[in-house]
């Protein structure tokens, strides 16, 4: 085995792998829970609209 450094950093590969897994699981969860997330977003939007109604 040579004493040269590899052309990549293993820490970067590990970080990108973890980030890819987290984003993949996040997108999968968003896809499977779409209706629940849309309902929650609608509730949040209604609250924001109610709070901002005196300024509009």
KETILUM-574192 format. One record per atom (N, C-alpha, C, O, CB): residue number from 1; atom name; x, y, z. Coordinates in steps of 0.02 Angstrom, whole numbers, m for minus. Glycine has a CB too. Layout:
NUM/CA/X/Y/Z
...
! end
This chain:
1/N/42/m59/0
1/CA/0/0/0
1/C/44/61/0
1/O/95/63/36
1/CB/m48/0/61
2/N/27/111/m39
2/CA/69/171/m45
2/C/56/218/13
2/O/5/215/47
2/CB/57/206/m112
3/N/104/263/22
3/CA/99/311/77
3/C/62/375/55
3/O/54/421/95
3/CB/168/329/102
4/N/39/377/m7
4/CA/4/436/m32
4/C/m65/441/m1
4/O/m96/391/16
4/CB/m1/435/m108
5/N/m88/503/6
5/CA/m157/514/31
5/C/m206/498/m25
5/O/m192/510/m83
5/CB/m166/587/56
6/N/m264/471/m7
6/CA/m314/458/m59
6/C/m340/524/m87
6/O/m336/576/m53
6/CB/m372/415/m31
7/N/m367/525/m148
7/CA/m391/587/m177
7/C/m457/612/m149
7/O/m486/660/m174
7/CB/m398/579/m251
8/N/m481/581/m97
8/CA/m544/600/m65
8/C/m535/598/10
8/O/m490/566/36
8/CB/m602/554/m88
9/N/m580/632/44
9/CA/m578/632/117
9/C/m635/588/142
9/O/m693/601/126
9/CB/m584/705/145
10/N/m620/536/180
10/CA/m673/491/205
10/C/m726/526/247
10/O/m783/504/249
10/CB/m643/435/245
11/N/m708/580/279
11/CA/m756/617/320
11/C/m810/648/275
11/O/m869/647/292
11/CB/m722/672/362
12/N/m790/675/217
12/CA/m838/704/171
12/C/m886/650/144
12/O/m946/663/137
12/CB/m802/738/113
13/N/m859/592/129
13/CA/m902/538/104
13/C/m952/517/157
13/O/m1010/506/142
13/CB/m859/478/82
14/N/m929/512/219
14/CA/m974/494/274
14/C/m1027/548/284
14/O/m1085/532/294
14/CB/m934/483/338
15/N/m1007/611/281
15/CA/m1055/666/291
15/C/m1107/666/236
15/O/m1167/674/249
15/CB/m1018/734/294
16/N/m1086/658/173
16/CA/m1133/657/117
16/C/m1179/596/121
16/O/m1238/601/103
16/CB/m1096/657/50
17/N/m1153/540/143
17/CA/m1195/480/151
17/C/m1248/492/203
17/O/m1307/475/192
17/CB/m1152/420/170
18/N/m1229/519/260
18/CA/m1278/532/313
18/C/m1330/583/290
18/O/m1389/574/302
18/CB/m1243/557/377
19/N/m1307/636/256
19/CA/m1353/687/231
19/C/m1402/657/180
19/O/m1461/673/181
19/CB/m1315/744/199
20/N/m1377/615/137
20/CA/m1420/583/87
20/C/m1473/538/119
20/O/m1531/537/99
20/CB/m1378/542/37
21/N/m1453/501/170
21/CA/m1500/457/204
21/C/m1553/498/241
21/O/m1612/482/238
21/CB/m1463/411/255
22/N/m1531/551/275
22/CA/m1579/593/311
22/C/m1629/626/263
22/O/m1689/626/276
22/CB/m1542/647/352
23/N/m1604/653/208
23/CA/m1649/684/159
23/C/m1695/632/127
23/O/m1754/646/116
23/CB/m1609/720/106
24/N/m1669/573/112
24/CA/m1710/520/83
24/C/m1766/499/129
24/O/m1823/492/108
24/CB/m1667/460/66
25/N/m1750/489/193
25/CA/m1801/471/241
25/C/m1851/528/250
25/O/m1911/517/258
25/CB/m1770/452/309
26/N/m1826/590/249
26/CA/m1870/648/256
26/C/m1919/653/197
26/O/m1978/665/208
26/CB/m1830/712/260
27/N/m1894/644/136
27/CA/m1938/647/77
27/C/m1987/588/77
27/O/m2045/597/58
27/CB/m1897/647/13
28/N/m1964/529/98
28/CA/m2009/472/102
28/C/m2065/485/153
28/O/m2123/470/140
28/CB/m1970/408/121
29/N/m2046/513/210
29/CA/m2096/529/261
29/C/m2145/582/236
29/O/m2205/578/249
29/CB/m2063/553/324
30/N/m2119/632/200
30/CA/m2163/684/173
30/C/m2211/654/121
30/O/m2269/674/117
30/CB/m2122/741/142
31/N/m2186/607/81
31/CA/m2228/574/31
31/C/m2283/532/64
31/O/m2340/534/42
31/CB/m2186/531/m16
32/N/m2264/495/115
32/CA/m2313/451/148
32/C/m2362/489/192
32/O/m2419/467/201
32/CB/m2277/398/189
33/N/m2341/545/220
33/CA/m2383/583/266
33/C/m2410/647/234
33/O/m2426/695/269
33/CB/m2343/601/329
34/N/m2414/648/168
34/CA/m2431/708/131
34/C/m2496/740/156
34/O/m2498/800/170
34/CB/m2437/693/57
35/N/m2550/702/162
35/CA/m2614/730/182
35/C/m2611/760/252
35/O/m2640/813/265
35/CB/m2668/677/179
36/N/m2577/727/298
36/CA/m2571/753/366
36/C/m2530/817/367
36/O/m2547/864/403
36/CB/m2540/701/413
37/N/m2476/819/327
37/CA/m2435/880/326
37/C/m2473/937/294
37/O/m2466/994/316
37/CB/m2370/867/288
38/N/m2512/923/242
38/CA/m2551/976/211
38/C/m2604/1003/259
38/O/m2616/1064/261
38/CB/m2585/950/147
39/N/m2635/959/298
39/CA/m2684/982/346
39/C/m2651/1024/400
39/O/m2679/1075/421
39/CB/m2720/921/378
40/N/m2593/1003/423
40/CA/m2557/1043/474
40/C/m2536/1110/446
40/O/m2541/1161/480
40/CB/m2496/1004/500
41/N/m2513/1111/384
41/CA/m2494/1174/352
41/C/m2554/1220/344
41/O/m2547/1281/350
41/CB/m2463/1161/285
42/N/m2612/1192/329
42/CA/m2672/1232/323
42/C/m2691/1264/390
42/O/m2711/1322/392
42/CB/m2731/1190/296
43/N/m2684/1226/443
43/CA/m2699/1253/510
43/C/m2651/1310/526
43/O/m2671/1362/552
43/CB/m2695/1197/563
44/N/m2586/1300/512
44/CA/m2537/1352/525
44/C/m2551/1414/484
44/O/m2547/1470/509
44/CB/m2465/1326/511
45/N/m2569/1405/420
45/CA/m2586/1461/377
45/C/m2647/1499/403
45/O/m2648/1560/401
45/CB/m2598/1438/305
46/N/m2698/1463/428
46/CA/m2756/1495/456
46/C/m2738/1537/517
46/O/m2765/1592/526
46/CB/m2809/1444/474
47/N/m2693/1512/559
47/CA/m2673/1549/619
47/C/m2635/1612/599
47/O/m2647/1666/626
47/CB/m2629/1504/664
48/N/m2588/1606/550
48/CA/m2551/1664/527
48/C/m2598/1716/496
48/O/m2591/1776/509
48/CB/m2497/1643/476
49/N/m2646/1692/457
49/CA/m2693/1739/425
49/C/m2736/1773/478
49/O/m2751/1832/471
49/CB/m2737/1702/374
50/N/m2756/1736/530
50/CA/m2796/1766/583
50/C/m2756/1818/621
50/O/m2781/1872/637
50/CB/m2820/1711/632
51/N/m2693/1803/636
51/CA/m2651/1850/673
51/C/m2635/1912/631
51/O/m2626/1966/659
51/CB/m2587/1816/696
52/N/m2630/1904/566
52/CA/m2612/1961/523
52/C/m2673/1999/498
52/O/m2665/2051/464
52/CB/m2572/1936/463
53/N/m2733/1976/513
53/CA/m2793/2009/487
53/C/m2800/2082/509
53/O/m2825/2122/469
53/CB/m2853/1971/509
54/N/m2779/2102/569
54/CA/m2784/2174/585
54/C/m2738/2219/544
54/O/m2751/2278/536
54/CB/m2769/2184/659
55/N/m2684/2191/517
55/CA/m2636/2230/479
55/C/m2652/2233/404
55/O/m2625/2274/368
55/CB/m2568/2202/488
56/N/m2696/2189/382
56/CA/m2711/2185/310
56/C/m2764/2236/292
56/O/m2784/2240/234
56/CB/m2734/2114/291
! end
